[in-house]
Amino acid sequence: MTAEIKHRNIKTNGINMHIAEAGEGPLVLLVHGFPELWYSWRHQIPAIADAGFHAVAPDVRGYGDSDKPHEIEAYAMKEHIADLLGILDEMGEKQAVIVGHDWGGPMAWNSAALYPDRYRAVVGLSVPYLPRGPMPPLQMMNAMFQDKFFYILYFQEPGVAEAEFESDVDRSMRLFTWGASGEAQSISGFGTAMVNKPKDSKLFDGAPNVEGVPPWMTEEEHKYYVEQFKKGGFRGPINRYRNMDRDWEQMPELADRKIEQPALFIIGARDGVASFAPMDPMKQLVPNLKIVSLEGAGHWTQQERPNEVNAEIISFLKSL
């Protein structure tokens, strides 16, 4: 019998946070990325619960049914880390295993690096553990991309990307989902739409017209995302990108911080993140690391390959 997902709100770090949860046993915290929700773990929560764990997936601040502070600095990495620690405290748990995808990846890695006594193991999907760079990240990206478009730089000006996403949420979510999926390579136009265009382009300029949703998603599932983002907007989610230099300044202690806990990293072989977030530095910084690459999968790792991801995570949890 599959565990039933239940919903409630909890108080953490001064905000109300919506969580979806199932099961009993050791706590496993599932942290989503951009532009997602607790819902991106819909295939994992019941499976992890059925394996004998307490699976908890929050809507990260700014998303879904959690609070959405207005100020940009409210989305600094240290606030997200405090939100997650607060979930452990609220549940009376001394320790958890933390699992993160996309932006949830750095949230998970940094949580494990800074609070090794609270997180006994860590799983990252899509985004590797990256050491603190020698200069602020935006400076580095400006040097790398110069007069070419790069989405993170495009996201910096408050209001601009929000307006583009919110002008047609259904189309934006379709394009973004297709564009980062493993199937995107087979659709002509996607490869060039995200890169090689002039710096003053918009995100979806040049994107092909796509129908429907990728084969691993249903229209019903797509609709859930669209309704949530129509309601909550994109300011909170995009504010995360506007804190990258602030994070660099606020967390110098991450400079060469190793993660000694057992760790698992899962990436789709077709995930575009690999092109600008290299995996090699992580191998030195995370000595107890297992890496799994999923052939043909794109960026939406746990949604594109739910069975493989569930099997890897559950086998990892049981090995601890």
C-alpha positions in Angstrom: 0.0 0.0 0.0 1.3 3.4 -0.9 1.7 5.9 1.9 -0.7 8.9 1.8 0.8 12.4 1.4 -0.4 14.8 4.1 -0.1 18.6 4.2 0.3 21.1 7.0 1.9 24.4 7.8 4.7 24.9 10.3 6.5 27.9 11.7 10.3 28.1 11.0 12.8 31.0 11.0 10.0 33.5 11.3 7.9 32.3 8.3 5.0 29.9 7.7 6.1 27.0 5.6 3.9 24.5 3.9 5.1 20.9 4.0 4.0 17.7 2.3 4.9 14.5 4.3 4.4 10.8 4.6 5.7 7.9 6.6 7.4 7.4 9.9 11.0 6.8 10.9 14.2 8.7 10.3 13.6 12.1 8.7 14.4 12.7 5.1 14.1 16.3 3.9 13.4 16.8 0.2 14.2 20.3 -1.1 13.0 21.4 -4.5 14.5 23.9 -7.0 13.4 26.5 -9.6 10.7 26.8 -10.7 9.2 23.8 -8.8 7.3 23.0 -5.6 7.1 20.2 -3.0 5.2 18.6 -5.9 8.4 17.8 -7.8 9.0 15.1 -5.2 5.5 13.5 -5.7 7.0 10.2 -6.9 9.6 10.1 -4.1 7.6 10.9 -1.0 5.4 7.7 -1.0 8.3 5.5 -2.0 10.6 6.8 0.7 7.8 6.6 3.2 7.1 3.0 2.2 10.8 2.2 2.7 10.5 3.1 6.4 11.3 6.8 6.5 9.6 10.1 7.3 9.7 12.0 4.0 9.1 15.7 4.3 9.0 18.1 1.3 8.5 21.8 1.9 7.5 24.5 -0.5 10.7 26.5 -0.2 10.1 30.2 0.9 8.7 32.2 -2.0 6.9 29.2 -3.5 3.5 27.5 -3.3 1.7 27.8 0.0 4.7 29.0 2.0 5.3 32.7 2.9 6.7 34.9 0.2 8.7 37.8 1.8 9.1 40.7 -0.6 12.7 41.8 0.1 15.4 40.4 -2.1 17.8 39.7 0.8 15.1 37.5 2.5 16.1 34.8 -0.1 19.8 34.7 0.9 21.2 31.1 1.2 21.6 31.5 5.0 17.9 32.2 5.3 17.0 29.0 3.4 19.5 27.0 5.5 17.8 28.4 8.6 14.4 27.5 7.3 15.4 23.9 6.8 17.1 23.6 10.2 13.9 25.0 11.7 11.9 22.1 10.2 14.2 19.6 12.1 13.7 21.6 15.3 9.9 21.8 14.8 9.8 18.1 14.3 11.9 17.4 17.4 14.6 15.7 15.2 18.3 15.9 16.1 19.3 14.7 12.6 18.0 14.2 9.1 19.2 13.1 5.7 18.9 16.1 3.3 18.1 15.7 -0.4 18.1 18.6 -2.8 17.5 19.2 -6.5 18.5 22.3 -8.6 18.6 25.2 -6.1 17.7 22.7 -3.4 21.1 21.1 -4.2 23.2 24.0 -2.9 20.7 24.3 0.0 21.3 20.7 0.8 25.1 20.7 0.3 25.7 23.9 2.2 23.4 22.7 5.1 25.4 19.5 5.3 28.7 21.4 5.1 27.8 23.9 7.9 25.8 21.6 10.2 27.4 18.1 10.0 25.9 17.3 13.4 22.4 17.8 12.1 22.6 16.2 8.7 23.9 12.7 8.7 24.0 12.3 4.9 23.3 14.3 1.8 21.9 13.7 -1.7 22.3 16.3 -4.5 20.5 16.1 -7.8 21.6 18.0 -10.9 23.7 20.7 -9.1 27.1 19.5 -7.7 28.7 20.8 -4.5 30.7 23.8 -5.7 33.5 25.3 -3.7 33.3 29.1 -3.0 34.9 30.8 -6.0 37.8 33.2 -5.9 35.5 36.1 -6.9 31.7 36.9 -6.6 29.8 34.6 -8.9 28.1 37.3 -11.0 31.5 38.9 -11.7 32.7 35.5 -12.9 29.5 35.0 -15.1 29.9 38.4 -16.7 33.5 37.6 -17.6 32.4 34.2 -19.0 29.4 35.3 -21.1 30.3 38.9 -21.9 28.0 40.0 -24.7 26.0 36.7 -24.8 22.8 35.9 -23.1 22.9 33.9 -19.9 19.7 33.3 -17.9 21.2 33.9 -14.4 22.4 37.4 -15.5 19.1 38.0 -17.2 17.4 37.2 -13.8 19.3 40.0 -11.9 17.1 43.0 -12.8 14.1 43.0 -10.4 10.8 42.7 -12.3 12.1 41.9 -15.8 12.1 38.0 -15.7 9.0 38.0 -13.5 7.1 40.0 -16.2 8.2 37.5 -18.9 7.3 34.4 -16.9 4.0 35.9 -15.6 2.7 37.2 -19.0 1.6 33.6 -19.9 2.4 31.2 -17.0 1.1 28.2 -18.9 3.4 28.8 -21.9 6.3 29.8 -19.7 6.1 26.6 -17.7 5.7 24.5 -20.8 8.8 26.0 -22.5 10.9 25.9 -19.3 9.9 22.3 -18.6 10.5 21.1 -22.2 13.7 23.2 -22.6 15.6 21.6 -19.7 14.2 18.1 -20.3 16.1 15.2 -21.7 13.8 15.3 -24.8 14.8 18.9 -25.7 17.7 17.8 -27.9 15.2 16.1 -30.2 13.3 19.4 -30.7 15.0 21.7 -33.2 15.5 25.2 -31.8 15.8 24.5 -28.1 19.6 24.1 -28.1 20.1 27.5 -29.6 17.3 29.3 -27.8 19.0 29.3 -24.4 22.6 30.2 -25.6 24.4 32.1 -28.3 21.8 34.9 -28.4 22.5 38.6 -27.8 22.8 39.7 -24.2 19.6 41.9 -24.4 17.4 39.0 -25.4 14.6 37.7 -23.2 14.6 34.2 -21.8 12.1 32.7 -24.3 13.2 34.7 -27.4 13.8 32.2 -30.2 12.2 29.3 -28.3 10.3 26.9 -30.5 6.5 26.5 -30.1 5.9 23.3 -28.2 2.7 21.4 -27.8 1.7 19.3 -24.8 4.1 18.2 -22.1 7.1 15.9 -22.0 6.3 12.1 -21.9 7.1 11.8 -18.1 4.5 14.4 -17.1 0.7 14.7 -17.5 -1.4 17.7 -18.4 -2.9 17.4 -14.9 0.6 17.7 -13.3 1.5 20.6 -15.5 -1.7 22.3 -14.5 -0.8 22.0 -10.8 2.4 24.0 -11.3 0.6 26.6 -13.5 -2.1 27.2 -10.9 0.5 27.6 -8.1 2.6 30.0 -10.0 -0.4 32.0 -11.2 -1.2 32.4 -7.5 2.2 33.0 -6.1 4.1 34.6 -8.9 7.8 34.4 -9.7 9.4 37.2 -7.6 10.3 35.0 -4.6 11.7 32.1 -6.8 13.8 34.5 -8.9 15.0 36.4 -5.9 17.2 33.4 -5.0 19.3 34.2 -8.1 19.7 37.8 -6.9 21.5 36.7 -3.8 24.5 34.9 -5.3 27.0 37.6 -4.6 25.5 38.2 -1.2 25.9 34.5 -0.4 29.5 34.7 -1.4 30.1 37.6 1.0 28.0 36.2 3.8 29.5 32.7 3.9 33.3 32.9 3.6 33.5 29.8 5.9 32.5 27.7 2.9 35.8 28.4 1.1 37.3 24.9 1.3 34.7 23.3 3.5 34.6 19.5 3.0 31.5 17.4 3.4 32.6 14.3 5.3 29.2 12.7 5.5 28.1 9.9 3.1 26.9 11.6 -0.1 25.2 10.7 -3.3 25.0 12.8 -6.5 22.6 12.0 -9.3 22.6 13.8 -12.6 20.9 13.4 -16.0 23.4 12.8 -18.7 21.7 15.5 -20.8 21.4 18.0 -17.9 22.5 21.5 -19.2 23.7 22.4 -15.7 26.8 20.3 -16.3 28.0 22.8 -18.9 28.6 25.5 -16.3 28.7 23.7 -13.0 31.6 21.2 -13.2 31.6 18.0 -11.2 35.4 17.6 -10.7 35.9 20.0 -7.8 33.3 18.1 -5.8 35.3 14.9 -5.9 38.0 16.5 -3.7 35.6 18.1 -1.3 33.2 15.2 -0.8 35.4 12.1 0.0 32.4 9.8 0.7 30.7 10.4 -2.6 28.9 8.1 -5.0 28.0 9.6 -8.5 25.1 8.3 -10.6 24.5 9.5 -14.2 21.1 8.7 -15.8 21.4 8.1 -19.5 19.1 10.3 -21.6 17.7 12.2 -18.6 17.7 16.0 -18.6 17.5 18.5 -15.7 14.2 17.4 -14.0 16.0 14.3 -12.6 13.5 12.9 -10.1 10.5 13.6 -12.3 12.0 12.3 -15.5 13.4 9.1 -14.0 11.4 8.5 -10.8 12.0 4.8 -10.5 15.7 5.0 -10.9 16.0 8.0 -8.6 13.8 6.3 -5.9 15.9 3.1 -6.1 19.2 5.0 -5.8 18.0 7.2 -2.9 16.3 4.3 -1.0 19.4 2.1 -1.4 21.6 5.0 -0.2 19.3 5.6 2.8 19.3 1.9 3.8 23.2 1.8 3.5 23.6 4.5 6.2 
